[in-house]
């Protein structure tokens, strides 16, 4: 029996296999509202046989988005657009989740194919927030905006925004909720001492820098149903000397588990430009680190990073490195990657493909 095609039950949710679609920004929403593109993008991967589909990074507020074209979850119009998409995904046997987050000092940018640079406030951008007023790109290239160092009032509002977004995610039919705590966005920038030099209760030692994440998770867990899984994405290492280590994140994962987190999505990097530039050569290392975090914190993990072929994904699960293998670009290239993986591993794909496909190609 293939480990990759063994079902996984977390709380009351059962995934038909251990193949997950990693959240991938599409930059195709209008005022945070999903469009037909999202039905095709996400729906195709449900039809293709993935066990879990996590929708892209979704802003908890307009100013929490990465770009003006990013998805959002702060009003009922957004919920109404998501319902048919999520119902379609579930009707084809996949579990549907969403990643909610706040972009922090990396927000107010244009979409990648437009330049990816920060936008002026009078040209579609907005003021940004951070644990401090340190600029992401101090050399003035790309992400040049000076963020507003967050006051307690700012912190309270952002925490309330996460709670409100979690409630809307439930209304939209999501079965798993993931809090985005990676890639240099707001929660990661609070946790990483490469960015957070605050001297109040949200800075200083590890526990102080973890406080923002832990308070949000605790408040979100209070409104997200106990029978549904809660995940957090972490940058399990900063990929920069002096940055966060796997040991720091094992401790974070232990604290998250105490607050009701069921599974950790193990990514990496993004805190600073130096970290960003090193990610491309070290992303594959994240898979092994997911295993270290799983063992060290005694918590389920999802591994992501250059997982491209069936045997590789099979080994990730069979070895106990992770509980779910997440694919991003490879799933972009081929929404039917699960079918090809099943054929490689000798699994009958008819068990998870719709009859319109399974009858003819499984």
LODREN-554915 format. One record per residue (C-alpha): residue number from 1; residue in three letters; z, x, y. Coordinates in pm, whole numbers, plus 32768, in hexadecimal, padded with zeros to 4 digits. Each point is the difference from the previous one (the first is absolute). Example, Ala and Ser with C-alpha at 12.3 -4.5 7.8 and 13.67 -1.06 7.14 Angstrom:
BEGIN
[rotor 1,"Ala",[830C,84CE,7E3E]];
[rotor 2,"Ser",[7FBE,8089,8158]];
This chain:
BEGIN
[rotor 1,"Unk",[8000,8000,8000]];
[rotor 2,"Unk",[7FA4,8084,8157]];
[rotor 3,"Unk",[8129,803E,80E6]];
[rotor 4,"Unk",[7F23,7FBA,812E]];
[rotor 5,"Unk",[7FAE,7EA5,7F7B]];
[rotor 6,"Unk",[8164,7FA5,7FA2]];
[rotor 7,"Unk",[8089,7EE3,80D7]];
[rotor 8,"Unk",[811A,804A,80F4]];
[rotor 9,"Unk",[810B,7F06,8062]];
[rotor 10,"Unk",[80C9,8031,813F]];
[rotor 11,"Unk",[80ED,7EE6,8053]];
[rotor 12,"Unk",[7F3A,7EBF,7FBF]];
[rotor 13,"Unk",[7EAC,80A0,8034]];
[rotor 14,"Unk",[7F31,807D,7EDB]];
[rotor 15,"Unk",[7ED7,80E7,8035]];
[rotor 16,"Unk",[7EF5,7FEE,7EF3]];
[rotor 17,"Unk",[7FD6,817B,800A]];
[rotor 18,"Unk",[807F,8130,80BF]];
[rotor 19,"Unk",[7ECA,8026,80DC]];
[rotor 20,"Unk",[8043,7FC0,8170]];
[rotor 21,"Unk",[7F22,7FF2,8132]];
[rotor 22,"Unk",[80A8,80D1,810B]];
[rotor 23,"Unk",[8013,7F69,815F]];
[rotor 24,"Unk",[7ECA,806B,80C0]];
[rotor 25,"Unk",[7FD0,7FB5,8171]];
[rotor 26,"Unk",[7EBB,7F43,803B]];
[rotor 27,"Unk",[8004,7FE7,817D]];
[rotor 28,"Unk",[7F4F,7EB2,7FE0]];
[rotor 29,"Unk",[80FB,7EFE,807F]];
[rotor 30,"Unk",[7FE6,7F3E,8144]];
[rotor 31,"Unk",[814B,7FD8,80B8]];
[rotor 32,"Unk",[80A4,805E,7EB5]];
[rotor 33,"Unk",[7F4B,7EE4,7F4B]];
[rotor 34,"Unk",[7F53,8046,7EB3]];
[rotor 35,"Unk",[7E88,7FC8,7FF2]];
[rotor 36,"Unk",[7F03,7FBA,7EE7]];
[rotor 37,"Unk",[7FF1,817A,7FCA]];
[rotor 38,"Unk",[8164,7FF5,7F7A]];
[rotor 39,"Unk",[7FAE,7EF2,7F01]];
[rotor 40,"Unk",[7EE4,80D5,7F78]];
[rotor 41,"Unk",[80B9,814C,8015]];
[rotor 42,"Unk",[8141,7F8B,7F58]];
[rotor 43,"Unk",[7F6A,7EEC,7F2B]];
[rotor 44,"Unk",[7F04,80E9,7F5D]];
[rotor 45,"Unk",[8115,80E3,7F88]];
[rotor 46,"Unk",[80BF,7EDC,7F6B]];
[rotor 47,"Unk",[7EC6,7F95,7F46]];
[rotor 48,"Unk",[7FD1,816A,7F99]];
[rotor 49,"Unk",[8145,7FFE,7F3C]];
[rotor 50,"Unk",[810C,80B1,80CD]];
[rotor 51,"Unk",[8164,7F9A,7FAB]];
[rotor 52,"Unk",[8087,8025,8163]];
[rotor 53,"Unk",[7F52,7FE8,814F]];
[rotor 54,"Unk",[80BF,806C,8137]];
[rotor 55,"Unk",[7F5F,7F8C,8144]];
[rotor 56,"Unk",[7FD3,80F8,8117]];
[rotor 57,"Unk",[8104,8076,80FC]];
[rotor 58,"Unk",[8051,7EC4,80C2]];
[rotor 59,"Unk",[80A4,800A,8155]];
[rotor 60,"Unk",[8147,7F45,802D]];
[rotor 61,"Unk",[7FA3,7FCF,816E]];
[rotor 62,"Unk",[7ECC,8034,80DB]];
[rotor 63,"Unk",[8089,814D,8078]];
[rotor 64,"Unk",[8059,805D,7E9A]];
[rotor 65,"Unk",[7E92,801C,7F9A]];
[rotor 66,"Unk",[7F4C,814B,7FDE]];
[rotor 67,"Unk",[7EC9,7F78,80AD]];
[rotor 68,"Unk",[7F99,7EB9,80A7]];
[rotor 69,"Unk",[7F30,7FBD,7EC5]];
[rotor 70,"Unk",[8123,8016,7F0C]];
[rotor 71,"Unk",[809B,7EE6,7F38]];
[rotor 72,"Unk",[8138,7F50,807F]];
[rotor 73,"Unk",[8110,7F17,7F8D]];
[rotor 74,"Unk",[80AF,7F6E,812E]];
[rotor 75,"Unk",[7F75,7E9C,8019]];
[rotor 76,"Unk",[7F97,7ED2,7F35]];
[rotor 77,"Unk",[7E8D,802D,8048]];
[rotor 78,"Unk",[800C,8147,7F40]];
[rotor 79,"Unk",[80B6,7F56,7EE0]];
[rotor 80,"Unk",[7EFB,7EED,7FEC]];
[rotor 81,"Unk",[7EE7,80FF,7FE5]];
[rotor 82,"Unk",[80B5,80BF,7EED]];
[rotor 83,"Unk",[8057,7EDA,7F20]];
[rotor 84,"Unk",[7EA4,7FC8,7F68]];
[rotor 85,"Unk",[7FD4,8176,7FCA]];
[rotor 86,"Unk",[814C,8023,7F4E]];
[rotor 87,"Unk",[7FC8,7EC4,7F34]];
[rotor 88,"Unk",[7EB1,8089,7F8D]];
[rotor 89,"Unk",[809B,814E,7F9C]];
[rotor 90,"Unk",[8113,7F56,7F38]];
[rotor 91,"Unk",[7F09,7F11,7F5C]];
[rotor 92,"Unk",[7F56,8132,7F6A]];
[rotor 93,"Unk",[813E,808A,7F6A]];
[rotor 94,"Unk",[806A,810C,80F8]];
[rotor 95,"Unk",[814F,801C,80AF]];
[rotor 96,"Unk",[7FD0,8009,817A]];
[rotor 97,"Unk",[80DD,80C3,80EC]];
[rotor 98,"Unk",[7FF7,806A,816A]];
[rotor 99,"Unk",[8074,8132,80BD]];
[rotor 100,"Unk",[80AC,7FAF,814A]];
[rotor 101,"Unk",[8045,8109,8102]];
[rotor 102,"Unk",[800D,807C,8164]];
[rotor 103,"Unk",[7F16,8116,806D]];
[rotor 104,"Unk",[80F0,8091,8102]];
[rotor 105,"Unk",[7F72,811E,80CB]];
[rotor 106,"Unk",[7EBF,7FFE,7F2F]];
[rotor 107,"Unk",[7FAC,7E9D,806E]];
[rotor 108,"Unk",[7F16,7F93,811A]];
[rotor 109,"Unk",[7EE1,80C7,7F68]];
[rotor 110,"Unk",[7E95,7FA1,7FD2]];
[rotor 111,"Unk",[7F75,7FCA,7EA2]];
[rotor 112,"Unk",[7F8F,813D,7F4A]];
[rotor 113,"Unk",[7E8D,7FBE,8025]];
[rotor 114,"Unk",[802E,7FC6,8176]];
[rotor 115,"Unk",[80B4,8151,802F]];
[rotor 116,"Unk",[8164,7FCD,7F88]];
[rotor 117,"Unk",[8085,806D,8153]];
[rotor 118,"Unk",[8114,7F58,80C4]];
[rotor 119,"Unk",[7F8A,7EE8,80E4]];
[rotor 120,"Unk",[805C,7FDB,816D]];
[rotor 121,"Unk",[80DE,7ED0,803F]];
[rotor 122,"Unk",[7EEE,7F62,80D5]];
[rotor 123,"Unk",[7EFA,803B,7EF2]];
[rotor 124,"Unk",[8099,7F47,7EDC]];
[rotor 125,"Unk",[812F,80DC,7FC8]];
[rotor 126,"Unk",[8174,7FCE,8037]];
[rotor 127,"Unk",[813D,80CB,803F]];
[rotor 128,"Unk",[8082,80A6,7EC4]];
[rotor 129,"Unk",[815D,8036,7F74]];
[rotor 130,"Unk",[80AB,811E,7F4E]];
[rotor 131,"Unk",[8157,808A,7FAF]];
[rotor 132,"Unk",[7FC6,80EE,8123]];
[rotor 133,"Unk",[7EFD,802B,8111]];
[rotor 134,"Unk",[7F53,811E,7F49]];
[rotor 135,"Unk",[7E85,7FDB,7FF2]];
[rotor 136,"Unk",[7F56,8008,7EAB]];
[rotor 137,"Unk",[7EE6,80E5,8075]];
[rotor 138,"Unk",[80A2,80DA,810B]];
[rotor 139,"Unk",[7EB7,80B7,8038]];
[rotor 140,"Unk",[7F72,7EBA,8088]];
[rotor 141,"Unk",[7EF5,7FCF,7EF9]];
[rotor 142,"Unk",[7FEE,7EA6,7F58]];
[rotor 143,"Unk",[8160,7F6D,7FF9]];
[rotor 144,"Unk",[806B,8070,815A]];
[rotor 145,"Unk",[80DB,7EDE,807B]];
[rotor 146,"Unk",[816A,8040,805B]];
[rotor 147,"Unk",[80CF,7F02,7F3E]];
[rotor 148,"Unk",[812D,7F51,8093]];
[rotor 149,"Unk",[813E,8084,7F60]];
[rotor 150,"Unk",[8096,7ECA,7F62]];
[rotor 151,"Unk",[8136,7F61,8093]];
[rotor 152,"Unk",[80F0,7F30,7F30]];
[rotor 153,"Unk",[7F4E,7ECA,8083]];
[rotor 154,"Unk",[7EB3,808C,7F83]];
[rotor 155,"Unk",[809B,804C,7EAD]];
[rotor 156,"Unk",[8091,7EA2,7FE4]];
[rotor 157,"Unk",[7EAF,7F63,8055]];
[rotor 158,"Unk",[7F40,80CF,7F03]];
[rotor 159,"Unk",[80FD,7FAC,7EF2]];
[rotor 160,"Unk",[7FE1,7E8F,8055]];
[rotor 161,"Unk",[7E84,8021,7FF0]];
[rotor 162,"Unk",[8014,808B,7E9E]];
[rotor 163,"Unk",[80DC,7EDD,7F95]];
[rotor 164,"Unk",[7F18,7EFE,809C]];
[rotor 165,"Unk",[7ED1,80A5,7F60]];
[rotor 166,"Unk",[80A9,8000,7EAA]];
[rotor 167,"Unk",[8038,7E89,801C]];
[rotor 168,"Unk",[7E93,7FCA,805E]];
[rotor 169,"Unk",[7F92,80D8,7ED9]];
[rotor 170,"Unk",[80B0,7F0D,7F19]];
[rotor 171,"Unk",[7F57,7EDA,80AE]];
[rotor 172,"Unk",[7EB1,80AE,7FCC]];
[rotor 173,"Unk",[8035,800D,7E89]];
[rotor 174,"Unk",[8046,8170,7FCC]];
[rotor 175,"Unk",[80C1,8056,7EC3]];
[rotor 176,"Unk",[806A,8162,805C]];
[rotor 177,"Unk",[8068,8088,8152]];
[rotor 178,"Unk",[7FE2,816E,805C]];
[rotor 179,"Unk",[80A5,8097,8134]];
[rotor 180,"Unk",[7F30,811E,808C]];
[rotor 181,"Unk",[80DE,8130,802D]];
[rotor 182,"Unk",[7EFB,8113,7FE9]];
[rotor 183,"Unk",[7EE1,80B7,80AE]];
[rotor 184,"Unk",[80A8,8044,814C]];
[rotor 185,"Unk",[801B,7E95,8063]];
[rotor 186,"Unk",[813F,7F7D,809C]];
[rotor 187,"Unk",[80F4,7FFF,7EDD]];
[rotor 188,"Unk",[7F8D,814F,7F7B]];
[rotor 189,"Unk",[8016,8098,815E]];
[rotor 190,"Unk",[816B,7F91,8012]];
[rotor 191,"Unk",[804B,809F,7EAD]];
[rotor 192,"Unk",[7F4C,814C,8034]];
[rotor 193,"Unk",[80B9,8107,80C9]];
[rotor 194,"Unk",[7EAB,8088,8062]];
[rotor 195,"Unk",[7FF8,7ED8,80F0]];
[rotor 196,"Unk",[815B,7F6B,8022]];
[rotor 197,"Unk",[80DE,80D3,80E0]];
[rotor 198,"Unk",[80DE,7EDF,8071]];
[rotor 199,"Unk",[8172,8040,8027]];
[rotor 200,"Unk",[8077,7E98,7FD4]];
[rotor 201,"Unk",[8047,7F42,7EBD]];
[rotor 202,"Unk",[7E8A,7FF9,7FAD]];
[rotor 203,"Unk",[7FDB,817B,8005]];
[rotor 204,"Unk",[80AD,813C,7F91]];
[rotor 205,"Unk",[8048,802E,7E8F]];
[rotor 206,"Unk",[7F39,7F61,7EE5]];
[rotor 207,"Unk",[80C7,7EBD,7FF1]];
[rotor 208,"Unk",[7FDE,7FCB,8177]];
[rotor 209,"Unk",[7E88,8035,7FF5]];
[rotor 210,"Unk",[7FEA,7F16,7ED5]];
[rotor 211,"Unk",[80C1,7EF0,80B7]];
[rotor 212,"Unk",[7ED1,7F51,809A]];
[rotor 213,"Unk",[7F52,7FE1,7EB0]];
[rotor 214,"Unk",[813A,7F94,7F49]];
[rotor 215,"Unk",[805E,7EF7,8100]];
[rotor 216,"Unk",[7EA3,7F6A,7FF6]];
[rotor 217,"Unk",[7FF6,7FFF,7E85]];
[rotor 218,"Unk",[8156,7F5C,7FEC]];
[rotor 219,"Unk",[7F98,7EEF,80F4]];
[rotor 220,"Unk",[7EB0,7FCA,7F56]];
[rotor 221,"Unk",[80A1,7FED,7EA9]];
[rotor 222,"Unk",[80E5,7EEE,8086]];
[rotor 223,"Unk",[7ED4,7F1F,804A]];
[rotor 224,"Unk",[7F0F,8070,7EED]];
[rotor 225,"Unk",[804E,7F3C,7EC0]];
[rotor 226,"Unk",[80D9,80BB,7F0A]];
[rotor 227,"Unk",[7F15,7FA5,7EE2]];
[rotor 228,"Unk",[7ED7,80AE,80A7]];
[rotor 229,"Unk",[7FD4,817A,800A]];
[rotor 230,"Unk",[803B,80CA,813B]];
[rotor 231,"Unk",[7F57,8152,8026]];
[rotor 232,"Unk",[800C,8118,8100]];
[rotor 233,"Unk",[7EF2,8103,803B]];
[rotor 234,"Unk",[808D,8159,8048]];
[rotor 235,"Unk",[7F61,8148,805F]];
[rotor 236,"Unk",[80C1,80B1,7EF0]];
[rotor 237,"Unk",[7FBD,8151,80A5]];
[rotor 238,"Unk",[7F90,8056,8162]];
[rotor 239,"Unk",[7F1C,811C,7F87]];
[rotor 240,"Unk",[8086,80D5,811F]];
[rotor 241,"Unk",[8102,8117,7FEB]];
[rotor 242,"Unk",[8149,7F77,8080]];
[rotor 243,"Unk",[7F96,7E98,7FC7]];
[rotor 244,"Unk",[807C,7EFA,7F0C]];
[rotor 245,"Unk",[801A,8072,7E96]];
[rotor 246,"Unk",[7FF7,7F49,7EB6]];
[rotor 247,"Unk",[817B,8028,7FF2]];
[rotor 248,"Unk",[8025,7F4E,814F]];
[rotor 249,"Unk",[7F2A,7EE3,7F7F]];
[rotor 250,"Unk",[80B9,7FE8,7EB7]];
[rotor 251,"Unk",[8137,7FC0,80D0]];
[rotor 252,"Unk",[7F43,7F02,80D3]];
[rotor 253,"Unk",[7F89,7F53,7EC3]];
[rotor 254,"Unk",[8165,7FEA,7F81]];
[rotor 255,"Unk",[806B,7F5C,8147]];
[rotor 256,"Unk",[7ED7,7F14,7FEF]];
[rotor 257,"Unk",[8053,7FA0,7E9A]];
[rotor 258,"Unk",[8163,7FA9,806C]];
[rotor 259,"Unk",[7F66,7F12,80FE]];
[rotor 260,"Unk",[7F27,7F4A,7F05]];
[rotor 261,"Unk",[7EB9,80C3,7FFB]];
[rotor 262,"Unk",[7F5A,7FE5,7EAC]];
[rotor 263,"Unk",[7EEA,8104,800F]];
[rotor 264,"Unk",[7F97,8123,80DE]];
[rotor 265,"Unk",[7E95,8043,805C]];
[rotor 266,"Unk",[7FEB,817C,800B]];
[rotor 267,"Unk",[7F0E,8084,8105]];
[rotor 268,"Unk",[8024,812D,80E5]];
[rotor 269,"Unk",[7FCA,80A8,814F]];
[rotor 270,"Unk",[7F99,7F79,8152]];
[rotor 271,"Unk",[8133,804A,80D5]];
[rotor 272,"Unk",[7F54,80FC,80E4]];
[rotor 273,"Unk",[7EA1,8089,8036]];
[rotor 274,"Unk",[805F,8130,7F2D]];
[rotor 275,"Unk",[8063,7F18,7EE6]];
[rotor 276,"Unk",[7EC4,7F35,802B]];
[rotor 277,"Unk",[7F23,8132,7FDC]];
[rotor 278,"Unk",[80A2,806D,7EBA]];
[rotor 279,"Unk",[7FF4,7EB0,7F4F]];
[rotor 280,"Unk",[7E9C,801D,7F83]];
[rotor 281,"Unk",[8048,8133,7F2C]];
[rotor 282,"Unk",[814D,7F88,7F74]];
[rotor 283,"Unk",[7FDD,7E8B,7FC8]];
[rotor 284,"Unk",[7FD9,8028,7E89]];
[rotor 285,"Unk",[815A,80A2,7FF4]];
[rotor 286,"Unk",[8097,7EAF,8060]];
[rotor 287,"Unk",[7FCB,7F7E,7EA0]];
[rotor 288,"Unk",[80F1,80FB,7F68]];
[rotor 289,"Unk",[80F6,7FC7,811B]];
[rotor 290,"Unk",[8004,7E8D,7FA9]];
[rotor 291,"Unk",[8089,806B,7EAF]];
[rotor 292,"Unk",[810A,80DB,809F]];
[rotor 293,"Unk",[8070,7EE5,80E1]];
[rotor 294,"Unk",[7FFD,7F09,7EDD]];
[rotor 295,"Unk",[80E3,80DF,7F33]];
[rotor 296,"Unk",[80DE,8070,811E]];
[rotor 297,"Unk",[8043,7EA8,8094]];
[rotor 298,"Unk",[7FE0,7F34,7EBF]];
[rotor 299,"Unk",[7F0B,7F11,80A4]];
[rotor 300,"Unk",[7EA3,7F87,7FA8]];
[rotor 301,"Unk",[7EE1,80AC,80B6]];
[rotor 302,"Unk",[7E92,7FD5,8054]];
[rotor 303,"Unk",[7F32,813F,8005]];
[rotor 304,"Unk",[7ED7,8033,80E8]];
[rotor 305,"Unk",[7F23,812B,804B]];
[rotor 306,"Unk",[7EAC,805C,7F72]];
[rotor 307,"Unk",[8028,7F2A,7ECA]];
[rotor 308,"Unk",[7E95,7FD8,7F9E]];
[rotor 309,"Unk",[7FCA,7FEB,7E88]];
[rotor 310,"Unk",[8089,7F2C,7EE8]];
[rotor 311,"Unk",[80AB,810E,7F33]];
[rotor 312,"Unk",[80AA,808B,8135]];
[rotor 313,"Unk",[808D,7EA7,8055]];
[rotor 314,"Unk",[8062,7FCA,7E94]];
[rotor 315,"Unk",[80C1,8147,7FFF]];
[rotor 316,"Unk",[80B8,7FA2,8143]];
[rotor 317,"Unk",[808F,7ECC,7F53]];
[rotor 318,"Unk",[8026,808A,7E9E]];
[rotor 319,"Unk",[80BF,8132,807B]];
[rotor 320,"Unk",[80FA,7F2F,80C3]];
[rotor 321,"Unk",[7F8F,809B,8148]];
[rotor 322,"Unk",[7FD7,7EA8,809D]];
[rotor 323,"Unk",[8001,7E8F,7FA9]];
[rotor 324,"Unk",[7EC0,7FAE,80BE]];
[rotor 325,"Unk",[7ECC,80D4,8048]];
[rotor 326,"Unk",[7F77,7FAC,8159]];
[rotor 327,"Unk",[7E95,8041,8056]];
[rotor 328,"Unk",[7F64,7FF1,8159]];
[rotor 329,"Unk",[7EB1,80AC,803C]];
[rotor 330,"Unk",[7FA5,7FF0,7E90]];
[rotor 331,"Unk",[8036,7E89,8009]];
[rotor 332,"Unk",[7F2D,7FF0,813C]];
[rotor 333,"Unk",[7EE7,80A9,7F44]];
[rotor 334,"Unk",[8020,7F1A,7ED6]];
[rotor 335,"Unk",[80BD,7EB4,8007]];
[rotor 336,"Unk",[7FC9,7FF0,7E88]];
[rotor 337,"Unk",[80B0,8148,7FB9]];
[rotor 338,"Unk",[80F8,7F4B,7F19]];
[rotor 339,"Unk",[7EDC,7F8F,7F26]];
[rotor 340,"Unk",[7F7D,8162,7FE2]];
[rotor 341,"Unk",[815E,8084,7FBB]];
[rotor 342,"Unk",[802E,7EFF,7EED]];
[rotor 343,"Unk",[7EB8,8065,7F5E]];
[rotor 344,"Unk",[8065,8170,800E]];
[rotor 345,"Unk",[8157,7FBA,7F69]];
[rotor 346,"Unk",[7F84,7F10,7EF6]];
[rotor 347,"Unk",[809C,7EC7,8098]];
[rotor 348,"Unk",[7F57,7EAD,7FE7]];
[rotor 349,"Unk",[7FAF,7FAB,8169]];
[rotor 350,"Unk",[7FC2,7E93,7FAF]];
[rotor 351,"Unk",[8177,7FD0,800D]];
[rotor 352,"Unk",[8003,802F,8179]];
[rotor 353,"Unk",[7E9F,7FBD,807E]];
[rotor 354,"Unk",[7F8C,7EA5,8068]];
[rotor 355,"Unk",[7F0B,7F65,7F06]];
[rotor 356,"Unk",[7EE2,8020,80FA]];
[rotor 357,"Unk",[801D,8178,7FCC]];
[rotor 358,"Unk",[80B7,8030,7EB7]];
[rotor 359,"Unk",[7F06,7F37,7F37]];
[rotor 360,"Unk",[7EE5,80E9,8059]];
[rotor 361,"Unk",[8086,815B,804E]];
[rotor 362,"Unk",[8156,802D,7F5C]];
